[in-house]
Amino acid sequence: MNAKDIDNYIQRYTGRYEQYGYSPETLGWGRNGRQDVRFSVLGELAIRDGNASVLDVGCGFGDLYAFLKSRGWNGQYTGIDLVPVLVEKAKEIYPGISVFQNDIGDAAVEAADYVIASGIFNAQLDNEPNDTHIEQSLRRMFGLCNKAICVDFLSTYVDFRKDGSWHTDPAWALQRAKEMSKRVVLRHDYMPYEFALIVVREDGISPLNTFQGYRY
């Protein structure tokens, strides 16, 4: 991400934290209980795997860790975020977890079985094209995953857009995914106006790889 956009990102979330504290509103989500819905979609493969490692990109407060643990997952969790105050709060809420202030583009970020990101592409950038940033980030995340990346987006299939938000065309996202792997899943069924993209590294035929109970 462009340095100026990183600064804007940090200022935006720091300001929200000062206003809302430990709340979904700080992360740009309303108080509507939908976070678990998103996590259930993005975290399904890791939960099924049981002991798989997870890299949570834009981890915020690290709540994905608690969600995965509550579903019986016992793997290794690493979270990264650009915003110092969110990283520090995550360490306070979940003592002992590995959370770092870092960017996905940093060479020091280590690979994991599943690379998961929720909400990180939902803001309009001021200093570089959003689609360029998204494509570069997806390729970087795919390069860091051993098994799959699981990412969500605001969809262009909407009748309202909030000022400052960025909505990604699902067809465009699917095409980018197909350039990385033959085995992809696009889910636009779990919540209005949002969709999830899952890109699987092993793109051969294997009965061990399942999603929503289906073999692919």
MOSULVEN-V857141 format. One record per residue. N is the residue number from 1. RES is the residue in three letters. OMEGA is omega in radians with two decimals (NA if undefined). Layout:
BEGIN
N;RES;OMEGA + N;RES;OMEGA
END
This chain:
BEGIN
1;MET;3.09 + 2;ASN;-3.07 + 3;ALA;3.13 + 4;LYS;3.10 + 5;ASP;3.06 + 6;ILE;3.11 + 7;ASP;3.11 + 8;ASN;-3.14 + 9;TYR;-3.12 + 10;ILE;-3.14 + 11;GLN;-3.12 + 12;ARG;-3.08 + 13;TYR;3.05 + 14;THR;3.10 + 15;GLY;3.11 + 16;ARG;3.13 + 17;TYR;3.12 + 18;GLU;-3.14 + 19;GLN;-2.98 + 20;TYR;-3.09 + 21;GLY;-3.13 + 22;TYR;-3.04 + 23;SER;3.04 + 24;PRO;-3.13 + 25;GLU;3.06 + 26;THR;-3.11 + 27;LEU;3.10 + 28;GLY;3.08 + 29;TRP;3.08 + 30;GLY;3.09 + 31;ARG;-3.03 + 32;ASN;3.08 + 33;GLY;-3.06 + 34;ARG;-3.11 + 35;GLN;3.14 + 36;ASP;3.09 + 37;VAL;3.12 + 38;ARG;-3.11 + 39;PHE;-3.12 + 40;SER;3.10 + 41;VAL;-3.07 + 42;LEU;-3.07 + 43;GLY;-3.02 + 44;GLU;-3.10 + 45;LEU;3.11 + 46;ALA;3.13 + 47;ILE;3.12 + 48;ARG;-3.12 + 49;ASP;3.03 + 50;GLY;-3.07 + 51;ASN;-3.10 + 52;ALA;3.07 + 53;SER;-3.09 + 54;VAL;2.95 + 55;LEU;-3.10 + 56;ASP;-3.07 + 57;VAL;-3.02 + 58;GLY;-2.93 + 59;CYS;-3.13 + 60;GLY;-3.13 + 61;PHE;-3.14 + 62;GLY;-3.07 + 63;ASP;3.06 + 64;LEU;3.12 + 65;TYR;-3.12 + 66;ALA;3.13 + 67;PHE;-3.13 + 68;LEU;3.13 + 69;LYS;-3.12 + 70;SER;3.13 + 71;ARG;3.05 + 72;GLY;3.12 + 73;TRP;-3.10 + 74;ASN;-3.12 + 75;GLY;3.13 + 76;GLN;-3.12 + 77;TYR;2.98 + 78;THR;3.10 + 79;GLY;3.03 + 80;ILE;3.10 + 81;ASP;-3.13 + 82;LEU;-2.95 + 83;VAL;-3.07 + 84;PRO;-3.06 + 85;VAL;3.10 + 86;LEU;3.11 + 87;VAL;-3.13 + 88;GLU;3.12 + 89;LYS;3.10 + 90;ALA;3.11 + 91;LYS;3.12 + 92;GLU;-3.11 + 93;ILE;-3.08 + 94;TYR;-3.09 + 95;PRO;3.06 + 96;GLY;3.13 + 97;ILE;-3.13 + 98;SER;3.14 + 99;VAL;-3.05 + 100;PHE;2.97 + 101;GLN;-3.07 + 102;ASN;3.11 + 103;ASP;-3.10 + 104;ILE;-3.13 + 105;GLY;-3.12 + 106;ASP;-3.11 + 107;ALA;-3.10 + 108;ALA;3.14 + 109;VAL;-3.07 + 110;GLU;-3.12 + 111;ALA;3.07 + 112;ALA;3.12 + 113;ASP;-3.13 + 114;TYR;3.06 + 115;VAL;-3.00 + 116;ILE;3.10 + 117;ALA;3.14 + 118;SER;3.02 + 119;GLY;-3.01 + 120;ILE;-3.10 + 121;PHE;-2.97 + 122;ASN;-3.11 + 123;ALA;3.06 + 124;GLN;3.09 + 125;LEU;-3.10 + 126;ASP;-2.93 + 127;ASN;3.02 + 128;GLU;3.14 + 129;PRO;3.14 + 130;ASN;-3.08 + 131;ASP;3.08 + 132;THR;3.12 + 133;HIS;-3.12 + 134;ILE;-3.12 + 135;GLU;3.13 + 136;GLN;-3.12 + 137;SER;3.12 + 138;LEU;3.14 + 139;ARG;3.09 + 140;ARG;3.12 + 141;MET;3.13 + 142;PHE;3.09 + 143;GLY;-3.13 + 144;LEU;-3.09 + 145;CYS;3.00 + 146;ASN;-3.04 + 147;LYS;-3.11 + 148;ALA;2.92 + 149;ILE;-3.11 + 150;CYS;-2.97 + 151;VAL;3.06 + 152;ASP;-3.05 + 153;PHE;2.81 + 154;LEU;-3.06 + 155;SER;3.00 + 156;THR;3.12 + 157;TYR;-3.06 + 158;VAL;3.05 + 159;ASP;3.11 + 160;PHE;3.07 + 161;ARG;3.10 + 162;LYS;3.10 + 163;ASP;3.12 + 164;GLY;-3.13 + 165;SER;3.07 + 166;TRP;3.13 + 167;HIS;-3.07 + 168;THR;3.09 + 169;ASP;-3.13 + 170;PRO;-3.14 + 171;ALA;3.09 + 172;TRP;-3.14 + 173;ALA;3.13 + 174;LEU;3.12 + 175;GLN;3.10 + 176;ARG;3.14 + 177;ALA;-3.11 + 178;LYS;3.07 + 179;GLU;-3.14 + 180;MET;-3.06 + 181;SER;3.05 + 182;LYS;-3.09 + 183;ARG;-3.13 + 184;VAL;3.06 + 185;VAL;3.00 + 186;LEU;-3.12 + 187;ARG;3.11 + 188;HIS;-2.99 + 189;ASP;-2.94 + 190;TYR;-3.14 + 191;MET;3.09 + 192;PRO;2.96 + 193;TYR;3.09 + 194;GLU;3.02 + 195;PHE;3.13 + 196;ALA;3.13 + 197;LEU;3.09 + 198;ILE;-3.13 + 199;VAL;-3.04 + 200;VAL;-3.10 + 201;ARG;-3.13 + 202;GLU;-3.03 + 203;ASP;2.99 + 204;GLY;3.12 + 205;ILE;3.13 + 206;SER;3.12 + 207;PRO;-3.10 + 208;LEU;-3.11 + 209;ASN;-3.09 + 210;THR;3.06 + 211;PHE;-3.11 + 212;GLN;3.08 + 213;GLY;-3.13 + 214;TYR;3.05 + 215;ARG;3.12 + 216;TYR;NA
END
